[in-house]
């Protein structure tokens, strides 16, 4: 069976890509993947020119700008690849839209600090005629895409129960420290988007969070667990455990990201190759259906980091070629952002919250006198909303 583990490639690979950002995700993922795929990064800018020059030298990028604003002013850049913290992303998207020289933008997840910012980013790009895609790269992990193929081909039958179990210790960065939130928007967003990719939008989410004992800066959502309910009876469970036991404090470690889809006809179990060293550890898959005497175990060399980043940029380039919306479009990603926001509200309110609840809140807030956005962090506002529905 062809498991369709790769994104289809674009016909044209020479779109001139300008990159804003020079951290690990650019240096070790984006640019490694782009060179492997034959894409065409031609310029880079970052917070400091020295760092941008180091990355440019490693990856053979000819043009280095002193600032992101200078890169945006270059009319030769066709595609903008933004890899900065969410605190800065919306301003860069709006600045690119004001110039109207860029054809497409690949933005990092989360698309904004909250749903309201994501909505502003989508609106700005649509008004400027710029194609916006969001780097939800877990969709392009080889095992995750193979799982989607098994579902589409009916190998597993009707999905009954699915899980994603992350036991990993993220490398929190300095920019995480001032956010007040953490795992749901930074890590869980991958898993929530993967559930949407596999099964569509759930009826609602129940979420529970607690702080991570190892993470000393203020945060609410260090360790997260959640249940997605679907109208057909399917239940999806996510466990995002950033503690994993005292693995850094002397205890033997058990680090992994595993997913599992159980259907009426079969079972699939994937292991996402991210938490192992080196980052090129391949993702793996086992699956079997009724009548099979043993599990099928396809093998490949690709892993989530860095290979999935080929797929996200490819989606944007294909959209520019065809005029069709990318699978990871900003408009679609609003549903993922709303699901993340629903998880936060659910954890605070101890109740089931739906994507539609979040969308309705924002629609009502947009039409309320003197209010343009819903204050997502004010629990009392949501309590008042719940009384109205």
C-alpha positions as CSV (number, residue, x, y, z in Angstrom):
1,X,0.0,0.0,0.0
2,X,1.2,3.5,-0.8
3,X,1.0,5.3,2.5
4,X,1.6,8.7,1.0
5,X,4.1,9.8,3.6
6,X,5.3,12.8,1.6
7,X,3.6,16.0,0.6
8,X,3.3,16.4,-3.2
9,X,6.1,18.6,-4.5
10,X,5.5,21.9,-6.2
11,X,6.2,22.1,-9.9
12,X,8.1,25.3,-9.4
13,X,10.8,25.3,-6.7
14,X,12.6,28.6,-7.6
15,X,10.2,31.0,-5.7
16,X,12.6,33.4,-4.0
17,X,12.2,32.8,-0.2
18,X,13.1,35.4,2.4
19,X,13.5,34.2,6.0
20,X,13.0,36.2,9.1
21,X,14.5,34.4,12.1
22,X,17.8,32.6,12.8
23,X,17.1,30.3,15.7
24,X,17.2,26.5,16.0
25,X,14.0,26.0,14.0
26,X,15.5,27.9,11.0
27,X,19.0,26.7,11.3
28,X,18.4,23.0,11.9
29,X,14.9,22.5,10.4
30,X,13.7,25.0,7.8
31,X,16.8,25.5,5.9
32,X,18.0,21.9,6.1
33,X,14.6,20.8,4.7
34,X,14.6,23.5,2.0
35,X,18.0,22.5,0.7
36,X,17.0,18.9,0.7
37,X,13.9,19.7,-1.3
38,X,15.6,22.0,-3.7
39,X,13.7,25.2,-2.6
40,X,15.3,28.6,-3.1
41,X,16.0,30.6,0.1
42,X,17.7,33.8,-1.1
43,X,17.7,36.2,1.9
44,X,17.6,36.2,5.7
45,X,17.2,38.7,8.5
46,X,17.1,38.4,12.2
47,X,17.2,40.3,15.5
48,X,21.0,40.5,15.2
49,X,22.9,40.6,11.9
50,X,25.7,38.5,13.3
51,X,23.5,35.6,13.9
52,X,21.8,35.9,10.5
53,X,25.2,35.9,8.9
54,X,26.2,32.7,10.6
55,X,23.1,30.9,9.5
56,X,23.4,32.3,5.9
57,X,27.0,31.1,5.7
58,X,26.1,27.6,6.8
59,X,23.2,27.3,4.3
60,X,24.6,29.2,1.4
61,X,22.2,32.2,1.5
62,X,23.6,35.1,-0.5
63,X,21.8,38.1,1.0
64,X,21.8,39.1,4.7
65,X,19.7,42.2,5.8
66,X,20.4,44.3,8.9
67,X,16.7,44.0,10.0
68,X,13.5,42.3,9.1
69,X,12.1,45.6,7.9
70,X,14.9,45.8,5.3
71,X,14.1,42.3,4.1
72,X,10.4,43.2,3.7
73,X,11.4,46.2,1.6
74,X,13.1,44.0,-1.0
75,X,10.7,43.7,-3.9
76,X,12.5,40.6,-5.2
77,X,11.3,38.4,-2.3
78,X,8.3,36.4,-3.4
79,X,7.7,34.2,-0.3
80,X,8.1,35.2,3.3
81,X,9.1,32.5,5.9
82,X,8.5,33.9,9.4
83,X,10.2,32.0,12.3
84,X,10.0,34.4,15.3
85,X,8.2,34.2,18.7
86,X,4.4,34.8,18.6
87,X,4.9,38.1,20.3
88,X,6.4,39.5,17.2
89,X,4.7,37.6,14.4
90,X,1.5,39.6,13.9
91,X,3.4,42.9,13.4
92,X,5.6,41.3,10.8
93,X,2.6,39.9,8.9
94,X,0.9,43.3,8.9
95,X,4.1,45.0,7.7
96,X,4.4,42.6,4.8
97,X,0.7,43.1,4.0
98,X,1.2,46.9,3.9
99,X,4.0,46.6,1.4
100,X,2.0,44.2,-0.9
101,X,5.1,42.8,-2.6
102,X,5.0,39.3,-1.1
103,X,3.0,36.6,-2.8
104,X,2.8,34.1,0.1
105,X,3.7,33.9,3.8
106,X,4.5,30.8,5.8
107,X,3.9,31.7,9.5
108,X,4.9,29.8,12.6
109,X,2.5,28.2,15.0
110,X,0.9,29.5,17.0
111,X,-0.4,32.0,14.5
112,X,-0.8,34.6,17.2
113,X,-0.7,35.1,21.0
114,X,-4.4,34.1,20.9
115,X,-7.3,33.6,18.5
116,X,-7.9,37.4,18.1
117,X,-4.4,37.9,16.8
118,X,-4.7,34.9,14.5
119,X,-7.9,36.4,13.1
120,X,-6.2,39.7,12.5
121,X,-3.3,38.0,10.6
122,X,-5.8,36.1,8.4
123,X,-7.8,39.2,7.7
124,X,-4.7,41.3,6.8
125,X,-3.4,38.7,4.3
126,X,-6.8,38.2,2.7
127,X,-7.2,42.0,2.3
128,X,-3.7,42.2,0.7
129,X,-4.2,39.2,-1.6
130,X,-1.4,37.3,0.1
131,X,-1.6,33.5,0.6
132,X,-1.1,32.6,4.2
133,X,0.0,29.1,5.4
134,X,0.7,28.1,8.9
135,X,3.6,25.8,9.8
136,X,1.6,23.1,11.4
137,X,4.4,20.7,10.6
138,X,3.3,17.6,12.6
139,X,0.8,17.0,9.8
140,X,3.8,16.3,7.6
141,X,5.5,13.8,9.9
142,X,5.7,10.6,8.0
143,X,3.9,8.5,10.5
144,X,1.1,11.0,11.0
145,X,0.5,11.2,7.2
146,X,0.6,7.4,7.0
147,X,-2.1,7.3,9.6
148,X,-4.2,9.6,7.6
149,X,-3.8,7.4,4.5
150,X,-4.9,4.3,6.6
151,X,-8.0,6.2,7.6
152,X,-8.8,7.4,4.1
153,X,-8.4,3.9,2.7
154,X,-10.7,2.4,5.3
155,X,-8.0,0.0,6.6
156,X,-8.8,0.7,10.2
157,X,-12.6,0.9,9.7
158,X,-14.6,3.4,11.8
159,X,-12.3,5.2,14.3
160,X,-13.2,4.3,17.9
161,X,-10.5,5.7,20.1
162,X,-7.3,7.6,19.4
163,X,-4.5,8.9,21.6
164,X,-1.3,11.1,21.4
165,X,1.0,10.6,24.3
166,X,3.9,13.0,24.6
167,X,6.5,12.2,27.3
168,X,9.1,14.8,26.4
169,X,11.1,17.7,28.0
170,X,10.9,20.7,25.7
171,X,13.7,23.2,25.3
172,X,11.9,26.2,26.6
173,X,13.4,29.5,25.3
174,X,13.8,32.9,27.0
175,X,10.8,34.2,25.1
176,X,8.6,31.7,26.7
177,X,9.2,33.2,30.2
178,X,7.0,36.2,29.9
179,X,3.9,34.7,28.2
180,X,2.1,33.3,31.3
181,X,1.0,30.3,29.2
182,X,3.1,27.5,27.8
183,X,2.4,24.0,26.6
184,X,-1.1,24.2,25.1
185,X,-0.1,26.9,22.5
186,X,3.5,25.7,22.0
187,X,3.3,21.9,22.1
188,X,-0.3,20.7,22.4
189,X,-1.3,22.7,19.4
190,X,0.6,20.2,17.2
191,X,-1.4,17.3,18.7
192,X,-4.8,19.1,18.5
193,X,-4.1,20.0,14.9
194,X,-3.1,16.4,14.2
195,X,-6.4,15.2,15.6
196,X,-8.2,17.7,13.3
197,X,-6.1,16.5,10.4
198,X,-7.1,12.9,11.0
199,X,-10.8,13.2,12.1
200,X,-12.0,16.8,11.5
201,X,-13.4,19.2,14.1
202,X,-14.7,17.7,17.4
203,X,-17.9,18.7,19.2
204,X,-15.9,19.9,22.1
205,X,-12.9,19.5,24.4
206,X,-12.4,18.9,28.1
207,X,-9.0,20.0,29.3
208,X,-7.1,19.8,32.6
209,X,-3.7,21.4,33.3
210,X,-1.1,21.8,36.0
211,X,2.3,23.4,36.3
212,X,5.5,21.6,35.5
213,X,7.7,21.2,38.6
214,X,10.9,21.7,36.5
215,X,9.8,24.9,34.8
216,X,10.4,27.7,37.2
217,X,9.1,30.7,35.4
218,X,5.3,31.5,35.8
219,X,3.0,29.4,33.7
220,X,-0.4,27.7,34.1
221,X,-0.2,24.9,31.6
222,X,3.0,22.9,32.0
223,X,1.4,19.4,32.0
224,X,-1.8,19.0,30.0
225,X,-4.4,16.4,29.4
226,X,-7.5,16.7,27.2
227,X,-10.4,14.7,25.7
228,X,-11.9,15.5,22.3
229,X,-15.5,14.3,21.8
230,X,-16.9,13.6,18.3
231,X,-20.6,13.2,17.4
232,X,-20.0,9.7,16.0
233,X,-18.7,8.4,19.4
234,X,-15.0,8.8,18.7
235,X,-12.9,9.9,21.6
236,X,-9.4,11.4,21.3
237,X,-7.2,11.8,24.3
238,X,-4.0,13.8,24.5
239,X,-1.4,13.6,27.3
240,X,1.3,16.3,27.0
241,X,3.8,15.5,29.9
242,X,6.7,17.9,30.0
243,X,7.8,16.5,33.4
244,X,8.1,12.8,32.5
245,X,9.6,12.1,35.9
246,X,12.9,13.4,37.2
247,X,14.7,12.5,34.0
248,X,17.0,15.5,34.2
249,X,17.5,15.0,37.9
250,X,19.0,11.5,37.9
251,X,16.1,9.1,37.0
252,X,16.3,6.9,33.9
253,X,14.3,8.6,31.2
254,X,11.4,7.3,29.1
255,X,11.1,10.0,26.4
256,X,8.8,9.6,23.4
257,X,5.8,10.8,21.4
258,X,3.5,8.0,20.4
259,X,0.1,8.0,18.8
260,X,-2.5,5.3,18.5
261,X,-5.6,4.9,16.4
262,X,-8.0,2.1,17.2
263,X,-10.8,1.3,14.6
264,X,-13.5,-1.3,14.2
265,X,-11.3,-3.1,11.6
266,X,-7.7,-2.4,12.7
267,X,-5.1,-0.7,14.8
268,X,-2.2,1.7,14.0
269,X,0.6,2.8,16.4
270,X,3.1,5.5,15.5
271,X,6.2,6.8,17.1
272,X,7.2,10.3,16.1
273,X,10.9,10.7,15.7
274,X,11.5,13.9,17.6
275,X,12.4,13.2,21.2
276,X,15.4,11.0,20.4
277,X,18.9,12.1,19.6
278,X,19.8,13.0,16.9
279,X,16.9,14.9,15.5
280,X,17.0,12.7,12.4
281,X,15.7,9.7,14.3
282,X,13.1,8.2,11.9
283,X,9.4,8.1,12.8
284,X,8.0,4.6,12.9
285,X,4.6,2.9,12.3
286,X,3.0,-0.5,13.0
287,X,-0.5,-1.3,11.7
288,X,-2.7,-4.3,11.3
289,X,-6.2,-5.1,10.2
290,X,-8.6,-8.0,10.8
291,X,-7.1,-11.1,9.1
292,X,-3.5,-10.0,9.3
293,X,-1.3,-12.4,11.2
294,X,1.2,-9.8,12.2
295,X,1.8,-6.0,12.1
296,X,2.9,-4.3,9.0
297,X,6.0,-2.2,9.8
298,X,7.0,0.1,6.9
299,X,10.3,1.9,7.3
300,X,11.7,5.1,6.1
301,X,14.6,7.4,6.8
302,X,12.7,10.6,7.3
303,X,11.7,12.1,10.7
304,X,9.5,14.9,11.9
305,X,12.4,17.3,12.4
306,X,13.6,18.4,9.9
307,X,11.8,16.6,7.1
308,X,8.2,17.7,7.8
309,X,9.3,21.3,7.0
310,X,9.5,20.3,3.4
311,X,5.8,19.6,3.4
312,X,4.7,22.9,4.9
313,X,6.6,25.0,2.5
314,X,5.6,22.8,-0.4
315,X,2.0,23.4,0.5
316,X,2.4,27.1,0.2
317,X,4.3,26.9,-3.1
318,X,1.6,24.6,-4.5
319,X,-1.0,27.1,-3.5
320,X,0.8,29.9,-5.3
321,X,1.0,27.7,-8.4
322,X,-2.6,26.5,-8.5
323,X,-4.5,29.4,-6.9
324,X,-6.0,26.9,-4.5
325,X,-6.0,27.3,-0.7
326,X,-3.2,25.4,1.1
327,X,-4.3,22.5,3.4
328,X,-2.6,24.5,6.2
329,X,-4.1,27.8,5.3
330,X,-4.5,30.6,7.8
331,X,-8.3,30.4,7.5
332,X,-8.2,26.7,8.3
333,X,-5.8,27.3,11.2
334,X,-8.3,29.5,12.9
335,X,-10.1,26.3,13.9
336,X,-6.9,24.9,15.4
337,X,-6.4,28.2,17.3
338,X,-10.0,28.2,18.5
339,X,-9.6,24.6,19.7
340,X,-6.5,25.6,21.7
341,X,-8.4,28.6,23.1
342,X,-11.3,26.3,24.0
343,X,-8.8,24.1,25.9
344,X,-7.7,27.0,28.0
345,X,-11.2,28.0,28.8
346,X,-12.2,24.4,29.6
347,X,-9.3,24.1,32.0
348,X,-10.3,27.3,33.8
349,X,-14.1,26.7,33.8
350,X,-14.0,22.9,34.4
351,X,-16.4,22.3,31.5
352,X,-16.7,21.1,27.9
353,X,-16.0,23.9,25.4
354,X,-16.4,23.8,21.6
355,X,-14.8,25.5,18.7
356,X,-18.1,27.1,17.9
357,X,-18.3,28.5,21.4
358,X,-15.0,30.4,20.8
359,X,-16.1,31.6,17.4
360,X,-19.4,32.8,18.8
361,X,-17.6,34.7,21.5
362,X,-15.4,36.5,19.1
363,X,-18.3,37.3,16.7
364,X,-20.3,38.7,19.6
365,X,-17.3,40.7,20.9
366,X,-16.7,42.1,17.4
367,X,-20.2,43.6,17.3
368,X,-20.3,44.7,20.9
369,X,-20.2,48.5,21.4
370,X,-16.7,49.7,22.2
371,X,-15.1,46.2,21.9
372,X,-13.2,44.8,18.9
373,X,-11.8,41.6,20.4
374,X,-12.7,39.1,23.0
375,X,-10.5,39.3,26.2
376,X,-9.6,35.6,26.1
377,X,-7.9,35.6,29.5
378,X,-10.9,37.0,31.4
379,X,-12.8,34.1,32.8
380,X,-15.7,36.2,34.0
381,X,-16.4,37.2,30.4
382,X,-16.8,33.6,29.5
383,X,-19.0,32.9,32.4
384,X,-21.4,35.6,31.2
385,X,-21.2,34.1,27.7
386,X,-22.1,30.6,29.0
387,X,-25.2,32.0,30.7
388,X,-26.4,33.4,27.3
389,X,-26.1,30.1,25.4
